Amino acid sequence: MLKKIAVMIVLVLLISSCMREIKKESDHKYRGLLRLGVSFLAEGQNKYALKNFLKAEKLNNQDPELYNSMGLAYLGISQFKLAEKSLQKAVMLKPDFSEAHNNLGVVYLQEGFFDLALEEFNKALSNVLYRTPEQALLNKGWAYYKLGKYIDAENYTKMAIRYNPRMCIARKNLGLIYWSQKRLMDAVTQLKKSIASCPKYAEAHFNLGLLYIKIKDNKNAGLEFKKVLELVPNTPLADEAEKYFGLLSNGR
């Protein structure tokens, strides 16, 4: 009887050891897939990133980091509903996951659900340990801009700039907010600051070109549109810039 018990104990220990080894191997494979997916994501190769994330999900469907990254990959290919679903799971698994709340808010912005977006940005900002609050503040300002609430948009965008004065997109957004308030020279100043921080920021150059047309400075407008053509050739933005550049060249 004692012999049988001893054999059973040995078997249990062997099985337990095997299970630990299997789990260890599975975790190692999972981490490898996640790291590879994140690497593809950083390079903008969203579909390759998704392939790895979906494989990783079969090994571990309880990691909020995976679903946050998956949401960003879906967002990168404009699959907004799938991005929304992934990011909702991320915040369900980790309710104080500020980055995921912010990213979910960005998805809602893309879908035109501005009030829902504001809720997510507020949830992101409610976490005092959030490492990059300027991101949620920037996005909150843009949501208010989309709602036509320009004073709130200005205030939150300025808050983002206080965290990072060289934040190119914040300066560009503030320029557009000032433009909407008919503060045209203030808008020019902010767009120039955006370009000073990020000289290759084609969208800022394009908007500054449009603004120069508005204030009847066609010479500088042409220079900005030409810069867009140099920076991002063969893109929809370049096509728009070429159209305006052509009109200016023809004196129209």
N, C-alpha and C positions, 0 to 999 in steps of 0.2 A: 504493500500500500504506500509506504514512504517512498519507495522507488518510483512509483507511478506519479506521485505528487512532485517529486524532484524533476522527473522528465517533463511534466506539464509546465513547471516553473521555467525550465530551460527553454521550452518552446515559446512560451509567452515572451520571454526576454529576447529571443531571436526574432520573433515577429515584430516586437516593438522596435528593435534595432533596425530591422529592414524598413519599417514604416518611416522611421526618422531619416534614413538614408534616401528613401524615395522622395520625402518632403523636401529634404535639403537639395536634391537634384532638381526637383520641380521649381523650387524657389530660385535657384541659380539660373535656370533656363528662363524663368519669368523676368528676372532682373535684366538679363541679357536682351530679351525682346523689348522691354520697356526702354532701356538705354538706347538701343538702335532706333526705335521709333522716335524718341525725343531728338536724336541726332538728325534724322530725316526731317522732322518738324522744323528744327532750327534752320535747315537749309531751304525751307519752303517746298519740300517734296512731300506734300500732304498725303498723296495716295500711297506712297511707299510707307509713310509713317503709319497710316491706318492699317495696312496689311500686318505690320508687326504688333500694333495695339490689339487688333482682333485676335491674333494668335495668343497674345499675352492674357487676354480676357478669359480664354478657355482654361488657363492655369490658375487665375486669381481674379475673381469678380467682386472683390471687397476692398480694392485699393482706390481711394479717392483721387490719388495722383494720376492713375491710369485714366480715369474718366475725365479729369480736367484736360489732360493732354489729348485724349480722343476728341473731346469737344472742340478744342482748338483746330485739330486737323479737319474735322467736318466743317467748321467755320471757314477754313481756308479754301474749301472747294464749294462754298455757298450752299451746303446742305444744312440749312438752318434748323429744321425740325430734329434732325439727328444730333446736331450739335446741342440743341436745347435738351434733348433727352439725356445725353451723356453728362452734361454739366449739372442737370438736376440730380442725377445719381451721385455725382461727386459731392454736392452739398448735403444730400441725404445721408451719405456715409460720414461726412465730416461737416457738421453745421456751421462751424466757425472758420471754414476754408475761404478766406477773403478773396484769394486769387480766382477761385472758381465762381464765387458770387459776382465778382467784377466781370469775368468772361461771360457768364450767363447774361448779365446786363447788356454786354456788347451785342450778344445774339438778339436780345429783345430790341435793341436799337435798330439793328439791321432789318428786323421784321416790322418795325414801326410801332412797337408796343412801348411807348415812351414812359408811361406810368409804371409799368412792370420793371422796366430798366432802372428807373430811379429807386425802386424798392431794393433791387439787388445791389446797387451801388451803396445805398445806405447800410445794408447788411455787411458789405465788405468793410465799410468805414467804422462800423460799430466795434470791430475787433481792434483793441489798442495795440496788439502785436503785429498788425498788418504792416509789412515791410515797405510797401510802395503805395501809400495812400494817394500820391499824386495821380496815379493811374485812374483810380475811381473818381477822384475830384475832377479830373479832365473829362472823363466820360459823363459825369453828372452835369457838368457845364454844357456839354454838347447835347444832352437830352433836353435841357431847358432851352437851348438854342432852337432845337427842332420844334419845341412847343411854342416858340415865339416869345418866351419869357427872357428877354435879353439882359435885364438887370441881374437876374439870378445866374444866367449863363456867364456873364462877365465876372461876377463875384467868385463863382466856383472855379472858373478857369484861372483867375488870378491866384487863388489858393494853390492850385497845382503848380503855377509858376514860382510861387514862394518856396515850394519844396525843391524845384529844379528850374532855375532861371534860364537854362539853356535847352529847355524842352521844346524842340522845334514845332511839334504838332500843336502844343498849347499856344505858342505865339501865333501860329497860323490861324488857329481857331479864334483867338482873341481878335485878330485882324478882321475876320469875317463877322464877328459879333459887332465890332465897331462900325463896320460897313453897314450892317443892318440898322444901326442907330444913326446912320448918316454922318458919322464922325470919320470922314474919309482920310484926313491926314493922319489921324491916330491909327487908322487901319493900315496905311502905308508904312508907318513906323514899325508896327508889329510884324508885318509880313517881311520887312527888311531884316528885322531881328531874327526871325525864323530862318531866313536864308543865311544870315551871318553865322548862326550856329550849325546849320546843315546846308552847305552850299549846293549839294546835289539833290535837294528836296524839290523835285519837279512840280509837285502840286502847289507849293508855295510860290514858285516862279510863275506858274500859270495864273494863279489868283492875283498876283501882283500885276501881271500883264493886263488882266481884265480891269483891275482898279485904275491903272494908268489910262486906259481908254476912257473910263468914267470921268477922270479929271482932265481929259484932253491932252495927255502927254503921250502922243503916239510914238514918238521916238523911243522912249524907254519901254513902252508897251511892246514894240517890235523886238527889242533886245531880250525881253523876258520870254517871249514866245520862241525866239530863236534858241534860247538856252534850253527850253523844254525839248525842242527837237533834237538837240545834242545829247541830252541826258537820257531820254527814254524813246528812242526812235522805234517806229513800227508798233506803237501802242495807241489805244483809243485817245489817250490824253494828247499824244503827239499829233494825231489827226485833227483834233480840235485846235491845237496851237497853230498848226499849219494853215487851217482855214482862216483864223484871225490874222496871222502873219501875211497871208495872201491879200486879204482885204486892206490891211494897212499899207502894203507895198503898192497897191493899185490906187492908193489915195482915197479909199472909200470909207 
